[in-house]
Amino acid sequence: MKKLPKCILTGATGGIGQAIAKQLSEKGYPLVLVGRNIDKLKMLGNQIPGEYQLITCDIANDADRANLIAKSFHNEEASVLINNAGISNFSTFNQVSDNDINNVLTTNLLSTMQITHAFLNKRSVQKSTIINVGSTLGSIGFPGYSLYCASKFGLKGFSEALSREVANTNTRICYLAPRATDTSINSNNVIGMNKALGSKIDSPEMVAKELIYLLEGKKNRRFIGWPEKFFARLNGVFPELVDLSMKNSLPTILKFTEEKSHELS
Ligand SMILES: NC(=O)c1ccc[n+]([C@@H]2O[C@H](COP(=O)([O-])OP(=O)(O)OC[C@H]3O[C@@H](n4cnc5c(N)ncnc54)[C@H](OP(=O)(O)O)[C@@H]3O)[C@@H](O)[C@H]2O)c1
C-alpha cells in the first residue's frame, strides 16, 4: 500500500481543524497536530485512529515557531503543511484597537507566511503541498470584517503569487476558501447576523471533506458554496454590483456589530 505523506496541521484544536484531523487520520495520513493548548491537543489525539505527534505552538510567537520548525519540518516524510490556524474580528473599523489590527494580521497572514517560508526552505527540492485556509471573505470585502478581509485577501494574494512562482517545481501551493462554518470562531453576533441575512452555514466536517478533495486532487484553489462562489467571482469583475447588494444588507450588518451584549467572551 502507498505510504501517505505526513501532514502538519495548524489550528488542529479548532472546529475545522479537528474535523480535518479526524478525516485525514481515518484515511491513514500520519499527522503533526499543532495548537496552543496541550490539553485540547491530547484530547484530539485520543479521538483519532492513526499515528500522530503533538506540538504546542502559538504561531504568532517567534520562539514557538522556531520550536515547531525544529521539531517537525526536518522530517523527510512531512510533506504537507495545512495552514489552518486563524482568528476573526467582527466590528466596525472605528471599534477596533491597534492590538486587534496587529493580532488579526499577524495570526492570519504574517505568521502563516513565516511558517510557509521556513517549511519551503527546509524542504528545498522535495515534493511538498501547502494548503492555506482562507475564506470567502478573502475575495469579498464585507462590512464589519475590515481586519479579517485584509488578512484573508492578503493570504489569497500570497497563495496565488507563490503558487504561480513555483509552478515549474514539485511544490503545490493551494488555497481553500470556506464560507461561514459552524465553529466557535463566530461570535453570537455573527451567528445572529448570518441568520438575519439568510447566509448558509456549513459543518466543519463538510469543510474538511473539501480540503481533502483539494489535497488529493490536482487543482490549486477551491471555493466552497453557492452563492458565495459566484459572488466572489462577480466581485472580481463587477464590484459595483456587489457594492449595491452590500448596501442593502448594511443596516442589518451594522446592527449586529453594535450589539455588544451578543458577543461571546
Ligand atoms: N468558521 C468559519 O466561519 C470560517 C469561515 C471561513 C474560513 N475560516 C477559517 O478556517 C480556519 C479555522 O477556523 P475555525 O472556524 O476552525 O475556528 P476555531 O474553531 O476558532 O479554530 C481556530 C484555530 O486556530 C488556532 N489559533 C488561533 N490563533 C492561534 C495562534 N496565535 N497560534 C496557534 N493557533 C492559533 C486556535 O487554537 P486554540 O484552540 O488554541 O484557540 C484554533 O485551533 C481559520 O483560518 C478561519 O479563518 C473559518
The ligand as an SDF file (V2000), in Angstrom:
LIG
                    3D

 48 52  0  0  0  0  0  0  0  0999 V2000
  -15.7440   29.0980   10.8640 N   0  0  0  0  0  0  0  0  0  0  0  0
  -15.9080   29.9070    9.8290 C   0  0  0  0  0  0  0  0  0  0  0  0
  -16.9980   30.5100    9.6590 O   0  0  0  0  0  0  0  0  0  0  0  0
  -14.7960   30.0850    8.8310 C   0  0  0  0  0  0  0  0  0  0  0  0
  -15.1300   30.5410    7.5390 C   0  0  0  0  0  0  0  0  0  0  0  0
  -14.1060   30.7340    6.6210 C   0  0  0  0  0  0  0  0  0  0  0  0
  -12.7950   30.4740    6.9690 C   0  0  0  0  0  0  0  0  0  0  0  0
  -12.4940   30.0320    8.2220 N   0  0  0  0  0  0  0  0  0  0  0  0
  -11.0750   29.8050    8.5530 C   0  0  0  0  0  0  0  0  0  0  0  0
  -10.9090   28.4640    8.9680 O   0  0  0  0  0  0  0  0  0  0  0  0
   -9.7830   28.3670    9.8460 C   0  0  0  0  0  0  0  0  0  0  0  0
  -10.1780   27.5640   11.0780 C   0  0  0  0  0  0  0  0  0  0  0  0
  -11.1720   28.2850   11.7760 O   0  0  0  0  0  0  0  0  0  0  0  0
  -12.2810   27.6090   12.6990 P   0  0  0  0  0  0  0  0  0  0  0  0
  -13.5850   28.0130   12.1680 O   0  0  0  0  0  0  0  0  0  0  0  0
  -11.9790   26.1840   12.9140 O   0  0  0  0  0  0  0  0  0  0  0  0
  -12.0550   28.4620   14.0330 O   0  0  0  0  0  0  0  0  0  0  0  0
  -11.7980   27.9910   15.5340 P   0  0  0  0  0  0  0  0  0  0  0  0
  -12.6900   26.8780   15.8930 O   0  0  0  0  0  0  0  0  0  0  0  0
  -11.8220   29.2380   16.3480 O   0  0  0  0  0  0  0  0  0  0  0  0
  -10.3070   27.4430   15.4590 O   0  0  0  0  0  0  0  0  0  0  0  0
   -9.2180   28.2930   15.2360 C   0  0  0  0  0  0  0  0  0  0  0  0
   -7.9410   27.5210   15.4870 C   0  0  0  0  0  0  0  0  0  0  0  0
   -6.8330   28.4070   15.2740 O   0  0  0  0  0  0  0  0  0  0  0  0
   -5.9850   28.3250   16.4130 C   0  0  0  0  0  0  0  0  0  0  0  0
   -5.2670   29.5770   16.6210 N   0  0  0  0  0  0  0  0  0  0  0  0
   -5.7610   30.8270   16.6900 C   0  0  0  0  0  0  0  0  0  0  0  0
   -4.7690   31.6970   16.9320 N   0  0  0  0  0  0  0  0  0  0  0  0
   -3.6240   30.9710   17.0110 C   0  0  0  0  0  0  0  0  0  0  0  0
   -2.2750   31.2670   17.2710 C   0  0  0  0  0  0  0  0  0  0  0  0
   -1.8540   32.5130   17.5090 N   0  0  0  0  0  0  0  0  0  0  0  0
   -1.3780   30.2590   17.2880 N   0  0  0  0  0  0  0  0  0  0  0  0
   -1.7620   28.9890   17.0810 C   0  0  0  0  0  0  0  0  0  0  0  0
   -3.0250   28.6230   16.8500 N   0  0  0  0  0  0  0  0  0  0  0  0
   -3.9380   29.6070   16.8260 C   0  0  0  0  0  0  0  0  0  0  0  0
   -6.9200   28.0220   17.5810 C   0  0  0  0  0  0  0  0  0  0  0  0
   -6.1780   27.4830   18.6570 O   0  0  0  0  0  0  0  0  0  0  0  0
   -6.7780   27.4400   20.1510 P   0  0  0  0  0  0  0  0  0  0  0  0
   -7.5940   26.1690   20.2130 O   0  0  0  0  0  0  0  0  0  0  0  0
   -5.5730   27.4200   20.9950 O   0  0  0  0  0  0  0  0  0  0  0  0
   -7.6180   28.6870   20.3200 O   0  0  0  0  0  0  0  0  0  0  0  0
   -7.8350   27.0020   16.9210 C   0  0  0  0  0  0  0  0  0  0  0  0
   -7.2080   25.7480   16.9010 O   0  0  0  0  0  0  0  0  0  0  0  0
   -9.3720   29.8200   10.1470 C   0  0  0  0  0  0  0  0  0  0  0  0
   -8.2500   30.1530    9.3700 O   0  0  0  0  0  0  0  0  0  0  0  0
  -10.5780   30.6290    9.7350 C   0  0  0  0  0  0  0  0  0  0  0  0
  -10.2460   31.9450    9.3630 O   0  0  0  0  0  0  0  0  0  0  0  0
  -13.4640   29.8080    9.1620 C   0  0  0  0  0  0  0  0  0  0  0  0
  1  2  1  0
  2  3  2  0
  2  4  1  0
  4  5  1  0
  4 48  2  0
  5  6  2  0
  6  7  1  0
  7  8  2  0
  8  9  1  0
  8 48  1  0
  9 10  1  0
  9 46  1  0
 10 11  1  0
 11 12  1  0
 11 44  1  0
 12 13  1  0
 13 14  1  0
 14 15  2  0
 14 16  1  0
 14 17  1  0
 17 18  1  0
 18 19  2  0
 18 20  1  0
 18 21  1  0
 21 22  1  0
 22 23  1  0
 23 24  1  0
 23 42  1  0
 24 25  1  0
 25 26  1  0
 25 36  1  0
 26 27  1  0
 26 35  1  0
 27 28  2  0
 28 29  1  0
 29 30  1  0
 29 35  2  0
 30 31  1  0
 30 32  2  0
 32 33  1  0
 33 34  2  0
 34 35  1  0
 36 37  1  0
 36 42  1  0
 37 38  1  0
 38 39  2  0
 38 40  1  0
 38 41  1  0
 42 43  1  0
 44 45  1  0
 44 46  1  0
 46 47  1  0
M  CHG  2   8   1  16  -1
M  END
$$$$
